[in-house]
Amino acid sequence: MAEIVAAFGVPHNPNSPAMVEQLGPDCETARLYAEVERNVAAVQPDVIVVFDSDHVNTFFLDNMPTFCVGVTDSIEGPNDATRMPSYEVSVDQPLAAHVRKVGIFEGFDFSLAQEFKADHSLLVPLHFLTPAMNIPIIPIYINGLVPPIPLSKRCHALGAAVRKAIEDWPQKLRVAIIASGSFSLEIGGPKMAPGKRNGVPDPGWAKRIQEHMESGRVNDLLNEATTTRLAKAGNVGGELLNWIAMLGVIGQRRPTFMQPQSDMGHAFAAWRWDR
């Protein structure tokens, strides 16, 4: 039977790969990613489930699924202008198909993606956390960016359905979960400061999210993370739904490591069962 062994949460700033290459391994971003990468390597996962929100690069307004599972052999990317290496990432197709089937039986009408490429929101975390790109993934997309976005409690229940699917899988596998995204972020919108291309309109909300997670107050987070509250956090504030789905997989556990990044509206975190 497959087992879930750890979970991780990270941002996916598209500038991070180039910035780390320029500034070196001692810069703050490099050190935080490296700390999470050490935790990933320590648990030795066979498969990684990634909760992600596409930035209208894999999907578009004429075909925008609320929930989608990538069921294919591999994914190439990034398919946007992100300055980073190009990758081909293997997908555990049988387990991905099983997750989709169980999710549908649990009441989640998963869309299916079989021929697609991924953008920075999926590839930046993998670039840092699995640099050898030798661990197959299962990509699960949650539309957190294009209204109407799903409810927080619905995404948490989705995570519980994913947990059920993994635990029902007969093959012995060690499965890790990654949530990709920010808590508060505005890109190209009216909540940015004058003259800025992006910004964090609600740092207090980002801090409150971190406090809820550190204390294991998942229900409080779900009650507070309304659609209106997420919109106030910026036009990318719905990426929190990826973290909430991850919490649905792992339950009430508290993180073994969690560190915000200097008022940037996001955090780096790890949940380890063995610690």
Summary of the structure (lengths in Angstrom):
residues: 275
radius of gyration: 17.0
end to end distance: 21.9
largest distance: 54.7
contacts: 989
relative contact order: 0.22
helix: 38%
strand: 22%
